[in-house]
Amino acid sequence: METNPEKGNDAFGQVEKVPLKGIRKAIATAMMNSLQKSAQTTLFDSADVTEFLAFREQEKEKYRKKGIHVTVTPYFIKAIVEALKKHPSANASVDDEKQEIILKKYYNVGVAVDTPSGLMVPVLKDADKKSIEQIAKDVAELGEKAKSRKLSLADFKGGTFTLSNLGAIGSTYATPILNYPEAAILVTGKVSDKAVVRDGKIVARKILPLSFTFDHRVLDGAEGARFLAELKMALETIENLKEIIQ
């Protein structure tokens, strides 16, 4: 963002005029292009991640001994990839010129990074072939490169799906805009303690908000809902999650 905006006045009071240029202009252009070229809709759901977070705490200590900081993001990525394998329409793009839906057989997950210069989405390549440990290392490296403006053009290429984690900022739900030409994007929100009913009793559980935007030209609402259901199953069932991350 411009650090020395032009100060002035409009008809109602004082204003600052910030030139729309650089990364901010590139983001604006990409967002408008995405909205103009795709039929976007968003589904909202939530996952009970109580057991998942307890499991992750156990895992975190194991990786800490290796000097590796593992956040929830690598687990989210592995769960996403598993859901994409069963719902390939979410791992796709549209070739507007040829009027074809391109189903990708590889899994490159873009990871949104908030930087002082604006939002950047470097791409984690071959997420399906990497361990939790390797994903953690790669995501951390991409994040550092993004914040220090050291990403190469290749780091932005080849994405098939995008993940944006707004939980650390404190947000819950969102209506994310597709990273066009990708057909889908997922936003994870802030985990909160919620009162829910389990076996007829009201108990406190840790609930993760999920916001899933997809291109309605590629996925119907029912298929989008099935993708979210698959993702929830992976996050809520520890046996499934352990199998996925092996």
C-alpha positions as CSV (number, residue, x, y, z in Angstrom):
1,M,0.0,0.0,0.0
2,E,1.2,3.5,-0.8
3,T,2.9,5.0,2.3
4,N,2.7,8.6,1.3
5,P,-0.9,9.2,0.1
6,E,-2.0,12.5,-1.3
7,K,-4.1,14.4,1.2
8,G,-7.0,16.5,0.1
9,N,-10.7,17.2,0.6
10,D,-13.9,16.2,-1.1
11,A,-17.3,17.8,-0.6
12,F,-17.7,16.3,2.8
13,G,-14.3,16.4,4.5
14,Q,-10.7,15.4,4.5
15,V,-9.6,12.4,2.4
16,E,-6.4,10.6,1.4
17,K,-5.9,9.5,-2.2
18,V,-3.9,6.3,-2.6
19,P,-2.8,5.3,-6.1
20,L,-4.1,1.9,-7.2
21,K,-0.9,0.4,-8.4
22,G,1.7,-2.3,-7.9
23,I,0.5,-5.4,-6.1
24,R,-2.7,-3.8,-5.0
25,K,-3.6,-3.1,-8.6
26,A,-2.7,-6.6,-9.6
27,I,-4.9,-8.1,-6.9
28,A,-7.8,-5.8,-8.0
29,T,-7.4,-6.8,-11.6
30,A,-7.3,-10.5,-10.7
31,M,-10.4,-10.3,-8.5
32,M,-12.5,-8.4,-11.1
33,N,-11.4,-10.9,-13.7
34,S,-12.4,-13.8,-11.5
35,L,-15.9,-12.4,-10.8
36,Q,-16.5,-11.5,-14.4
37,K,-15.5,-14.9,-15.9
38,S,-16.9,-17.4,-13.4
39,A,-20.3,-18.2,-11.8
40,Q,-19.3,-18.1,-8.1
41,T,-21.4,-19.4,-5.2
42,T,-20.4,-20.1,-1.6
43,L,-21.5,-22.9,0.8
44,F,-21.0,-22.6,4.6
45,D,-20.5,-25.4,7.1
46,S,-18.5,-26.3,10.2
47,A,-16.4,-29.2,11.5
48,D,-16.1,-30.5,15.0
49,V,-12.3,-30.5,15.4
50,T,-12.1,-31.3,19.1
51,E,-10.3,-34.6,18.6
52,F,-8.3,-33.4,15.7
53,L,-6.8,-30.5,17.7
54,A,-6.0,-32.9,20.6
55,F,-4.3,-35.2,18.1
56,R,-2.4,-32.4,16.5
57,E,-1.1,-31.3,19.9
58,Q,0.4,-34.8,20.3
59,E,1.9,-34.6,16.9
60,K,3.3,-31.1,17.4
61,E,5.5,-32.3,20.2
62,K,6.9,-35.0,18.0
63,Y,7.8,-32.5,15.3
64,R,9.1,-30.0,17.7
65,K,11.8,-32.4,18.7
66,K,12.9,-32.3,15.1
67,G,13.0,-28.5,15.1
68,I,9.9,-28.3,12.9
69,H,6.9,-26.1,13.7
70,V,3.7,-27.7,12.4
71,T,0.6,-25.7,12.3
72,V,-2.9,-26.9,11.4
73,T,-2.4,-26.0,7.8
74,P,-0.5,-29.1,6.6
75,Y,-3.3,-31.3,8.1
76,F,-6.0,-29.1,6.3
77,I,-4.1,-29.5,3.1
78,K,-3.9,-33.3,3.4
79,A,-7.6,-33.5,4.2
80,I,-8.4,-31.2,1.2
81,V,-6.4,-33.4,-1.2
82,E,-8.2,-36.5,0.0
83,A,-11.6,-34.8,-0.6
84,L,-10.4,-33.6,-4.0
85,K,-9.5,-37.1,-5.0
86,K,-13.1,-38.2,-4.4
87,H,-14.6,-35.1,-5.9
88,P,-12.4,-34.2,-8.9
89,S,-14.7,-31.4,-10.1
90,A,-13.3,-29.3,-7.3
91,N,-9.8,-29.8,-8.6
92,A,-10.5,-28.3,-12.0
93,S,-10.6,-25.2,-14.2
94,V,-12.5,-24.0,-17.3
95,D,-10.9,-23.3,-20.6
96,D,-13.2,-20.5,-21.7
97,E,-11.8,-20.4,-25.2
98,K,-12.4,-24.1,-25.9
99,Q,-15.4,-24.4,-23.6
100,E,-13.9,-27.3,-21.8
101,I,-13.7,-28.3,-18.1
102,I,-10.2,-29.4,-17.3
103,L,-10.1,-32.0,-14.5
104,K,-6.6,-31.9,-12.9
105,K,-4.9,-35.2,-12.0
106,Y,-2.3,-33.4,-9.8
107,Y,-2.8,-31.6,-6.6
108,N,-1.1,-28.2,-6.3
109,V,-2.6,-26.2,-3.4
110,G,-2.3,-22.4,-3.3
111,V,-1.9,-21.1,0.2
112,A,-3.0,-17.5,0.8
113,V,-0.4,-15.4,2.6
114,D,-1.2,-12.0,4.2
115,T,1.8,-9.7,3.6
116,P,2.4,-6.0,4.2
117,S,2.3,-5.6,0.4
118,G,-1.1,-7.4,0.0
119,L,-2.4,-10.9,-0.4
120,M,-0.2,-13.4,-2.2
121,V,-1.0,-17.0,-3.1
122,P,2.1,-19.1,-3.7
123,V,1.5,-22.7,-4.7
124,L,2.5,-25.8,-2.8
125,K,3.3,-28.3,-5.6
126,D,2.4,-32.1,-5.4
127,A,0.7,-31.8,-2.1
128,D,-0.6,-35.4,-2.4
129,K,3.0,-36.8,-2.5
130,K,4.3,-34.9,0.5
131,S,4.3,-35.8,4.2
132,I,3.0,-33.5,7.0
133,E,6.6,-32.6,7.8
134,Q,7.5,-31.7,4.2
135,I,4.3,-29.7,3.7
136,A,5.1,-27.8,6.9
137,K,8.6,-26.9,5.7
138,D,7.4,-25.9,2.3
139,V,4.5,-23.8,3.5
140,A,6.8,-22.0,6.0
141,E,9.3,-21.4,3.2
142,L,6.7,-20.0,0.8
143,G,5.3,-17.8,3.5
144,E,8.7,-16.3,4.3
145,K,9.4,-15.8,0.6
146,A,6.1,-14.0,0.2
147,K,6.6,-11.6,3.1
148,S,10.2,-10.8,1.9
149,R,9.0,-10.4,-1.7
150,K,11.3,-13.2,-2.9
151,L,8.7,-15.4,-4.7
152,S,9.4,-16.3,-8.3
153,L,6.8,-16.3,-11.0
154,A,7.0,-20.2,-10.9
155,D,5.9,-20.1,-7.2
156,F,2.5,-18.7,-8.4
157,K,1.9,-21.1,-11.3
158,G,0.1,-24.4,-11.5
159,G,-2.4,-24.1,-8.7
160,T,-5.5,-26.4,-8.8
161,F,-7.2,-25.4,-5.5
162,T,-6.7,-22.6,-2.9
163,L,-6.8,-22.6,0.9
164,S,-7.0,-19.4,2.9
165,N,-6.9,-19.6,6.7
166,L,-8.5,-16.5,8.3
167,G,-8.7,-18.1,11.7
168,A,-5.4,-16.6,12.9
169,I,-6.9,-13.1,12.2
170,G,-10.1,-14.0,14.1
171,S,-12.6,-14.2,11.3
172,T,-15.2,-16.9,11.1
173,Y,-17.0,-17.1,7.7
174,A,-16.3,-15.4,4.4
175,T,-17.3,-15.3,0.7
176,P,-13.9,-15.9,-0.9
177,I,-13.3,-15.0,-4.5
178,L,-11.9,-17.8,-6.7
179,N,-8.2,-17.7,-7.7
180,Y,-9.3,-17.9,-11.3
181,P,-9.2,-20.1,-13.4
182,E,-9.4,-22.6,-10.4
183,A,-12.8,-23.9,-9.8
184,A,-12.8,-23.8,-6.0
185,I,-11.4,-22.2,-2.9
186,L,-11.8,-23.0,0.8
187,V,-11.6,-20.5,3.8
188,T,-11.1,-21.9,7.3
189,G,-12.1,-19.6,10.1
190,K,-11.4,-19.2,13.8
191,V,-12.0,-22.3,16.0
192,S,-14.4,-21.5,18.8
193,D,-15.9,-23.4,21.7
194,K,-19.5,-24.0,21.0
195,A,-22.3,-25.7,22.9
196,V,-23.5,-28.7,20.8
197,V,-25.7,-31.7,21.4
198,R,-23.9,-35.1,21.6
199,D,-25.7,-38.2,22.6
200,G,-28.6,-36.1,24.0
201,K,-26.3,-34.0,26.1
202,I,-25.1,-30.4,25.7
203,V,-21.3,-30.3,25.6
204,A,-18.6,-27.8,24.7
205,R,-16.8,-28.7,21.4
206,K,-14.2,-26.9,19.3
207,I,-15.9,-25.9,16.0
208,L,-14.1,-24.9,12.8
209,P,-16.0,-22.6,10.3
210,L,-15.7,-23.6,6.7
211,S,-16.5,-21.4,3.7
212,F,-16.3,-23.0,0.3
213,T,-16.7,-21.0,-2.9
214,F,-16.9,-22.8,-6.3
215,D,-17.6,-22.2,-9.9
216,H,-21.2,-23.2,-10.5
217,R,-20.3,-23.9,-14.1
218,V,-18.1,-26.8,-12.9
219,L,-19.8,-28.0,-9.7
220,D,-23.5,-28.1,-8.8
221,G,-24.5,-27.3,-5.2
222,A,-25.0,-30.9,-4.4
223,E,-21.4,-31.8,-5.5
224,G,-20.1,-28.8,-3.5
225,A,-22.0,-30.1,-0.4
226,R,-20.5,-33.6,-0.9
227,F,-17.0,-32.2,-1.1
228,L,-17.5,-30.3,2.2
229,A,-19.0,-33.5,3.8
230,E,-15.9,-35.4,2.7
231,L,-13.6,-32.8,4.1
232,K,-15.5,-32.7,7.4
233,M,-15.3,-36.5,7.7
234,A,-11.5,-36.3,7.3
235,L,-11.2,-33.7,10.0
236,E,-13.7,-35.1,12.4
237,T,-12.7,-38.8,12.3
238,I,-9.2,-39.3,13.7
239,E,-8.9,-42.8,12.2
240,N,-9.6,-41.3,8.7
241,L,-7.1,-38.5,9.3
242,K,-4.3,-40.8,10.5
243,E,-4.8,-42.9,7.3
244,I,-4.7,-39.8,5.2
245,I,-1.4,-38.4,6.6
246,Q,0.5,-41.7,6.6
